[in-house]
């Protein structure tokens, strides 16, 4: 089993996070990429690192963007 290509760092009750998760789910579904979410509030170190800068999208372990999903850019990174 391979690791998910896309990770979305989120928190509960975050509207931008919900939007980003929906966009990532749709895009990853289109291109056949695995993805996952991580709740930054589940770990003090993650909460300290990301603070209010969520959602954060990582592709292949590298930060790709935050707050909004740039669809064309994400599709290009996953191609």
Secondary structure, DSSP 8 states (H G I E B T S, - for coil): ----SEEEEE-TT-HHHHHHHHHHHHHHHHHT--EEEEEGGGSHHHHHHHTT---EEEETTEEEEESS--HHHHHHHH-
